[in-house]
Amino acid sequence: MTLEAWHWWVLSLLFVVFAAVVRGRLLLWMTLGSALIGTILWFQPEFSLTNQLLLFGLVIGACIAIAQWFAPEPADEADPGDKEGASSQVAPDERILSPYEVGRYVGRVVVLQKPIVNGFGEVELDGHTWRIRGEDTPAGRQVEIVGMDGIHRNLLIVEPVEDEDEADASPAD
């Protein structure tokens, strides 16, 4: 099997489309690598498939290394406990959170300061007010965060925690 220059250029166009949809930096480096291999093949058609793939991998690796070296530290990776950090200066509904960031709240039990009415409410976590969704629950009750929802992952899903008194009073099946 041999790959020709046009194969690499088509692959490069596919990477551009995927990079635009996914917003991934890796795909940009793959675009650059495939375009470079296509250009080399245009001038040197005898370039072997093994060398093409090897050079493709090296170009991607070099681009990633260079990008990591020169890329500034993202502002949203500040210490979560640091109240002066950049991550605490942006409200949760103003930025897209990674599943890891929201995932650190899953399993946490909090006390409602305001009731959940018509399935929606608010809770304060780490100095921010988060929107929550769950069954109607009065203020003062404990709820457990069980997941997240919303386009920007800014809606936490909660379930009421059963009090020990209620658990003792409920009939066993």
Phi, psi and omega in degrees: 000133177235145176253136179256173183302318183294330176299314182292324180291322176296317177299321178297318177296321177297318178297323178297315180297312180296323179295324178291324181283314186271338184061046181254134178291325181302320180295329176294320179290326176293325176298312180299315181297315181291324177294321178296316179296320177299320179293318178299317180294331178298320182267337184227076186294344181276003181300121186291157180299321178300314179293324178299310182294321179296313179294323177301313178296318180295319180296315179298314179299317179295319179296318179296316180297316180294318180296320179293324182293317186263347183290136177288155177295127179300141183290334184276007178259023178291163180300125182301332180275351182277107183290341180267354183291164183294329183291334180273354180271347182250128180293148183303329182277001181257358178216157179273127182263146175284156177303331179295317182297315179285326181300335179291342178272338182296131182096346180285137177256128182231158177263130180289126173274331178234150181287158171270119183238132182055034175087355183229150179197196180221151175216148180260127178226129177050040176083003179241149175265123181250142172282141180232155177230134179179183179289152182305127184219136180287160176297149179094347179274155177271141174229151177252135178279121185247352180178191180219161181206173178102153181301318182261018179054039183252012179241115181268138178262130184233157173227140179296143175271130181286125178293153179296324179297318180291324181295322179290326184279338183284140181290143178278142180273000000 
